[in-house]
Amino acid sequence: MQLHVNTHGTYIHVKDELFEIRRKNDKGEIEKKQYSANKVTHILLTTGTSLSTDAVKLAMKFNVDIVFTEQDGSPIGRVWHSKLGSTTKIRKSQLEASLNATGVKWTKEWLMAKLDNQLNFIKDLKKHRPQHADFLNDKISRIEALSVSINTLEAQKVTEIADTLRGLEGTAGRLYFETLNYVLPSEYQFKGRSMRPAQDAFNAFLNYAYGILYSKIEKTLIVAGVDPYVGFLHRDDYNQLSMVYDFIEPYRTYADEVVFRLFSGKKVNKSHSDALANGLSLNAEGKALLVTAFNKYMDDDPIRYRNRNLVRNHAIQLDAHNFANSLIA
């Protein structure tokens, strides 16, 4: 269970070894809800909320991840226990891999998996939209060609082909989002990706969903013993979670699908976002809608994955452990 706390003035503390969340309702009355610590996996807090040191201590005791986020869902920082949780050999091997052909292998695999998942999503959309078959088939064939191009690249270091990889991935992304936009109801269509701030409701929802996913991926890597800062393709800028941005690529379609389903099902309306000076931002109602749908998709709907029935969160963790183990094999 994840606790997403985004209402201004909300306070988390401990009562009887339970997390208790206090907030004022519209009538000015104090509302209280309690949650068992052994059932909570994450606590995500946006600016304007607070928690007690006792709540932090209880979270550390039960290995609960505490993440502080911006209003758009982007992680600011996290509180995590001080134990490493795995062998340092993984991190040493990860650093070596970032400088040799192992990094090339994994980078190509992640990007091809991303494109493959995008293709599968488009093909699924095509099943129910025969009127768009020609348009969708064109996009499918072009993204497939880009995947082949990624696969055929050869190098001893990622830096030798990094710009080419980014170009191929970027072109695929443009085609993919053109496709999603094309099949959306006309009132929800958008003009390409926009981030901080989003220029439309679809991108506002998508940015927040990616923010949730970033937090999940960072914790997943930490649990597996992988350093979230030592990436292969993304640049090693100051405080850049390069490996998070590398490893997240195959799973971005999880966020895409949740958001797309909300819009294609016409569950989103103007009450879910607020206008900014130069864009849009999700409000509390919009965040609640997205978080509920995203958590259900990740935790409650099993998929067949690597010959096992797993919820998507467990599938990602399995991949992270497999990656970590491969580095020290």
Secondary structure, 3 states (H helix, E strand, C coil): CEEEECCCCCEEEEECCEEEEEEECCCCCEEEEEEEHHHCCEEEEECCCEECHHHHHHHHHCCCEEEEECCCCCEEEEECCCCCCCCHHHHHHHHHHCCCHHHHHHHHHHHHHHHHHHHHHHHHHHHCCHHHHHHHHHHHHHHHHHHHHHHHCCCCCHHHCHHHHHHHHHHHHHHHHHHHHHHCCHHHCCCCCCCCCECCHHHHHHHHHHHHHHHHHHHHHHHHCCCCCCCCCCCCCCCCCHHHHHHCHHHHHHHHHHHHHHHHCCCCCHHHEEECCCCEEECHHHHHHHHHHHHHHHHCCCEEECCEEECHHHHHHHHHHHHHHHHCC
